[in-house]
Each structure stands twice: as structure tokens, then as C-alpha cells.
């Protein structure tokens, strides 16, 4: 720290405050110190710092996977936002992965983070089973759930899945469509249930038939298989619970000679990186996973630093318009 201070033109105490994330350091000073840290390749000794301060400056991240594909793949954006914001706040991150059918794995991971004096942990909670396992584990350290507001409303950061589904469905209605189908994700998952709920709410508010719904599995193959029933239903548009499902529907439509969007308008969800490059660029709902990761850090550190206000954080989605939807009245 003395070498960093000499290069940055500050005292080693100032370097210490910067590395601790002290709020009362001028931004220009902080920038000089971090530039010197980068130039010298300085890495703090976490063990020594923990002994001196009684704090580890370590945060845990538990990702929870399942046999389902789909939105779980978007957690890379969440992890990027989480780790970058943690670094900005002078914290380091250690991540582990468990399956959603392994409550013991979740308890073991929580126990490890507690024994290693981690200051808090974020847990991805895609299903009620994971939430119940977390509740039974009774974490003895500050924690935040991703999507766990149903059980932990004051310890949760969530994407507003319902709002995203409303945006997608209302877009199709505004284009003149009245026979709108929905292919959901696996209904054991919160995100699938909330997207289905948003679609139904919007359909019913517009006095439209909300019976054209099929449960999918997030995959392109699943969307392709269910597309046959969608086509037979007479739907002129479909809201798919994720982009991969939409890709499957688009593929099935091409094989059957159904034109997208002239014969069938399609909206997806997630705005995966490939969405603009589908055979017909996909109109979809974009979720800000990096913002979600950043907000998770801030909510967690509010607990760690005892400035916690006890409120759920919701991140708003946006609708991205591309070529897979069009006005019903302009169809051939």
C-alpha cells in the first residue's frame, strides 16, 4: 500500500480507505489510487486484512440450475453485473452451483460461506422448492434472493416478469391481433408462471379469449412441437415465454409455409444475443440482467452495513421492436 500511495501521491492510509470502499474519498483521488493499483498489480492480502478489520470483504453467489433450459442461461449477465459492482465496492466474489433438487447442496454452500466469514450471499431461486429449502436452512448471514419475493419479500431483487408479459401481449393487441396464443415455460418455475399471468391479465382486460395456452420447456424443440397445436387454434399471433421457444415456432412455421409476420406475428422474451439474427429478427422483451446483479450487490451491502430499508427491488423490462410482428390489417 505504501508503494501504491507513493505512485498515486497519497498516504498509505488513503490507499487503505480506497480499498475499503470508504465513501469519504474524493473521486479524483480514488481514480489515481486505482490507476496505481492497476499499474503495480497490487492485490490486497485478504487474510491479513480480515484479521485486522474483522471483515472478509467476500460475497457469495449461489446459482441454482435445473434440467430446464431457457432463462437460466441469462444468468451470465447477472453474474457479470454482480461481480463488477462488487469489485467497485471493494468486495470479492466466490460462486458455487447447486441443482434445484439438492437442498443439502444449498445448505452445504451456505455453511461454507458462513464458516469462511463471508459477509453475505445472493441465492438464485427459480422455484418454490428452492425457496423452501432456503427458508428451512435459516441462513445465519445476510442474504438476498433473485426472484424470491414470494417467500422473502424484503430480501429480494426481481425482474418484473409480469410487466414484461403485459408489454408483449399489449403490443400484439395494439397491432390488431385478437386471437393470441401463449407458449409458456415450465410452470414449476416462477418466471414462467409470472409471464403466463401477465399474458392472461392483459387478454382478459381486453375481453379476449385466454384459452390458447400450452406449457413448453423453454427449448426451441419444444416450441416447434407445440407450434402445430398453435397453428390449428387459428391464432394470428403468439407470445412465447422465451426467445428459444419463439425460434422453434418460427422454424415450424417455415416448414409449414406460414409466413412470419404476415401470417403469424411472434414475440419472445429475454432478448438473447441471437434474437436480432433469427430468420425473421425477433420482437422480444429485454431484461437488464446486469442491472439486476448490480442491485443485488447494493441490497446485500445495505444489510451488511446496516442501512437496510426492507423493500423488494423490481427491475423493469423493455420491449424491443423488430420484424417478427406487424399490423394485422397489413397482411396479404
JOJO-V923872 format. One record per residue. N is the residue number from 1. RES is the residue in one small letter. SS is DSSP state (A for helix, B for strand, O for the rest). OMEGA is omega in whole degrees, 0 to 359 (* if undefined). D_CENTER is the distance of its C-alpha to the mean C-alpha in Angstrom with 1 decimal. Layout:
{{N:RES:SS:OMEGA:D_CENTER} {N:RES:SS:OMEGA:D_CENTER}}
//
This chain:
{{1:x:O:178:36.9} {2:x:A:179:40.5} {3:x:A:177:40.2} {4:x:A:180:37.0} {5:x:A:179:38.8} {6:x:A:181:41.8} {7:x:A:182:39.9} {8:x:A:181:37.9} {9:x:O:179:41.0} {10:x:O:178:39.8} {11:x:O:178:40.7} {12:x:A:175:39.0} {13:x:A:178:38.1} {14:x:A:176:36.1} {15:x:A:180:34.3} {16:x:A:181:33.5} {17:x:A:178:32.2} {18:x:A:181:29.9} {19:x:A:177:28.6} {20:x:O:181:28.0} {21:x:O:182:26.0} {22:x:O:186:28.8} {23:x:O:186:28.2} {24:x:O:173:31.9} {25:x:O:181:32.1} {26:x:O:183:32.7} {27:x:A:179:30.1} {28:x:A:178:32.9} {29:x:A:179:33.9} {30:x:A:181:30.4} {31:x:A:179:30.1} {32:x:A:180:33.5} {33:x:A:182:32.7} {34:x:A:176:29.4} {35:x:A:178:31.4} {36:x:A:176:34.0} {37:x:A:181:31.6} {38:x:A:183:30.3} {39:x:A:183:33.9} {40:x:A:182:35.2} {41:x:O:183:32.3} {42:x:O:174:32.4} {43:x:O:180:30.2} {44:x:O:174:30.6} {45:x:O:187:32.1} {46:x:A:181:29.4} {47:x:A:180:31.9} {48:x:A:180:34.6} {49:x:A:179:32.5} {50:x:A:179:31.2} {51:x:A:182:34.9} {52:x:A:188:35.9} {53:x:A:185:33.2} {54:x:O:181:32.2} {55:x:O:182:28.5} {56:x:O:187:26.5} {57:x:O:177:23.9} {58:x:B:175:21.5} {59:x:B:178:18.0} {60:x:B:176:16.7} {61:x:B:178:13.3} {62:x:B:174:13.5} {63:x:B:184:11.2} {64:x:B:182:12.3} {65:x:B:178:13.3} {66:x:O:177:15.5} {67:x:O:181:17.8} {68:x:O:171:15.4} {69:x:O:174:14.1} {70:x:O:190:11.6} {71:x:A:180:7.8} {72:x:A:180:8.1} {73:x:A:181:9.4} {74:x:A:181:6.4} {75:x:A:176:5.7} {76:x:A:176:8.7} {77:x:A:177:7.4} {78:x:A:182:5.5} {79:x:A:179:8.9} {80:x:A:178:10.8} {81:x:A:181:10.0} {82:x:A:184:10.6} {83:x:A:181:13.8} {84:x:A:178:15.1} {85:x:A:177:15.0} {86:x:A:179:16.6} {87:x:A:179:19.2} {88:x:A:179:20.0} {89:x:O:178:20.7} {90:x:O:174:22.8} {91:x:O:177:20.8} {92:x:B:188:20.2} {93:x:B:170:17.5} {94:x:B:185:18.3} {95:x:B:173:15.8} {96:x:B:185:16.8} {97:x:B:175:15.8} {98:x:B:176:17.1} {99:x:B:182:17.3} {100:x:O:177:16.6} {101:x:O:185:20.4} {102:x:O:180:21.4} {103:x:A:178:21.7} {104:x:A:177:24.2} {105:x:A:178:21.8} {106:x:A:180:19.5} {107:x:A:179:22.6} {108:x:A:180:23.9} {109:x:A:178:20.9} {110:x:A:179:21.0} {111:x:A:178:24.8} {112:x:A:181:24.6} {113:x:A:179:22.4} {114:x:A:181:24.9} {115:x:A:181:27.9} {116:x:O:176:26.9} {117:x:O:172:26.5} {118:x:O:185:22.9} {119:x:O:178:22.2} {120:x:B:183:18.9} {121:x:B:173:16.0} {122:x:B:182:12.3} {123:x:B:174:11.8} {124:x:B:187:9.0} {125:x:O:185:10.7} {126:x:O:184:10.3} {127:x:B:179:14.0} {128:x:A:179:16.9} {129:x:A:179:18.6} {130:x:A:179:16.2} {131:x:A:179:16.4} {132:x:A:177:20.1} {133:x:A:178:20.4} {134:x:A:179:18.7} {135:x:A:180:21.1} {136:x:A:181:24.0} {137:x:A:179:23.4} {138:x:O:184:23.9} {139:x:O:181:22.2} {140:x:O:176:24.8} {141:x:O:179:22.6} {142:x:O:181:20.1} {143:x:B:175:16.7} {144:x:B:175:13.3} {145:x:B:170:11.2} {146:x:B:179:7.5} {147:x:O:183:8.4} {148:x:O:183:12.0} {149:x:O:181:13.8} {150:x:O:181:16.2} {151:x:O:182:17.9} {152:x:O:185:17.0} {153:x:O:181:16.8} {154:x:O:180:17.8} {155:x:O:189:15.5} {156:x:B:167:12.1} {157:x:B:186:9.1} {158:x:B:165:7.4} {159:x:B:181:6.4} {160:x:O:183:9.9} {161:x:A:181:10.0} {162:x:A:179:13.8} {163:x:A:178:14.3} {164:x:A:179:12.8} {165:x:A:177:15.1} {166:x:A:179:17.9} {167:x:A:182:17.7} {168:x:A:184:17.9} {169:x:A:180:20.7} {170:x:A:176:22.6} {171:x:A:180:22.6} {172:x:A:178:24.4} {173:x:A:180:26.8} {174:x:A:177:27.6} {175:x:O:176:28.6} {176:x:O:181:31.1} {177:x:O:178:29.6} {178:x:O:178:30.6} {179:x:O:188:30.1} {180:x:B:177:26.4} {181:x:B:176:24.9} {182:x:B:171:21.5} {183:x:B:186:20.3} {184:x:B:166:17.6} {185:x:O:178:15.5} {186:x:O:190:16.9} {187:x:O:170:17.7} {188:x:O:184:17.3} {189:x:B:182:13.6} {190:x:A:184:12.3} {191:x:A:178:10.0} {192:x:A:180:13.2} {193:x:A:181:15.5} {194:x:A:178:13.9} {195:x:A:175:14.0} {196:x:A:180:17.5} {197:x:A:178:18.4} {198:x:A:177:17.7} {199:x:A:181:19.7} {200:x:A:180:22.5} {201:x:A:182:22.7} {202:x:A:178:23.1} {203:x:A:183:25.6} {204:x:A:178:27.7} {205:x:A:178:27.8} {206:x:O:178:29.3} {207:x:O:181:31.7} {208:x:O:181:30.4} {209:x:O:181:30.4} {210:x:O:182:27.2} {211:x:O:182:28.6} {212:x:O:182:27.4} {213:x:B:179:24.4} {214:x:B:180:23.8} {215:x:B:179:21.4} {216:x:O:182:19.9} {217:x:O:180:18.1} {218:x:O:189:15.4} {219:x:O:175:18.0} {220:x:A:178:20.2} {221:x:A:179:23.1} {222:x:A:178:22.2} {223:x:A:180:21.9} {224:x:A:181:25.2} {225:x:A:183:27.0} {226:x:A:181:26.0} {227:x:A:180:26.9} {228:x:A:179:30.6} {229:x:A:177:30.3} {230:x:A:180:28.4} {231:x:A:181:31.2} {232:x:A:183:33.9} {233:x:O:182:32.5} {234:x:O:180:33.5} {235:x:O:175:30.1} {236:x:O:181:30.1} {237:x:B:179:26.3} {238:x:B:170:23.2} {239:x:B:180:19.6} {240:x:B:186:17.6} {241:x:O:172:14.5} {242:x:O:186:13.0} {243:x:A:180:14.6} {244:x:A:175:16.2} {245:x:A:179:18.0} {246:x:A:178:19.2} {247:x:A:178:20.6} {248:x:A:177:22.5} {249:x:A:180:23.9} {250:x:A:179:24.9} {251:x:A:180:26.7} {252:x:A:179:28.5} {253:x:A:179:29.6} {254:x:A:180:31.1} {255:x:A:183:33.1} {256:x:A:181:34.4} {257:x:O:177:35.4} {258:x:O:185:33.0} {259:x:O:175:32.1} {260:x:O:10:28.6} {261:x:O:188:28.6} {262:x:O:179:32.3} {263:x:O:183:32.4} {264:x:O:174:28.8} {265:x:B:184:25.9} {266:x:B:173:22.4} {267:x:B:177:19.0} {268:x:O:181:15.8} {269:x:O:176:12.1} {270:x:B:185:9.2} {271:x:O:176:11.9} {272:x:O:185:12.0} {273:x:O:182:14.5} {274:x:O:187:17.4} {275:x:A:179:17.1} {276:x:A:186:19.8} {277:x:A:173:22.0} {278:x:O:177:22.3} {279:x:O:166:26.0} {280:x:O:182:25.3} {281:x:O:195:22.5} {282:x:O:165:19.8} {283:x:B:187:19.1} {284:x:B:178:15.4} {285:x:B:181:12.6} {286:x:B:176:10.5} {287:x:O:183:7.0} {288:x:O:182:7.0} {289:x:A:178:4.3} {290:x:A:176:7.6} {291:x:A:179:8.6} {292:x:A:178:6.0} {293:x:A:179:7.5} {294:x:A:180:10.7} {295:x:A:178:10.9} {296:x:A:178:10.3} {297:x:A:183:13.3} {298:x:A:179:15.3} {299:x:A:179:15.1} {300:x:A:182:16.0} {301:x:A:174:18.8} {302:x:A:175:20.0} {303:x:A:181:20.8} {304:x:A:184:22.3} {305:x:O:174:24.4} {306:x:O:172:25.3} {307:x:O:186:24.3} {308:x:O:181:21.8} {309:x:O:177:22.2} {310:x:O:179:20.6} {311:x:O:177:18.1} {312:x:O:179:14.7} {313:x:B:178:12.4} {314:x:B:177:10.9} {315:x:B:185:9.2} {316:x:O:175:11.1} {317:x:O:175:10.6} {318:x:B:178:13.6} {319:x:B:180:15.8} {320:x:B:183:17.0} {321:x:O:173:20.6} {322:x:O:193:22.2} {323:x:O:184:25.1} {324:x:O:176:24.1} {325:x:O:178:25.1} {326:x:O:177:28.5} {327:x:O:179:30.9} {328:x:A:184:32.6} {329:x:A:182:35.9} {330:x:A:178:35.9} {331:x:O:178:35.8} {332:x:O:*:38.9}}
//
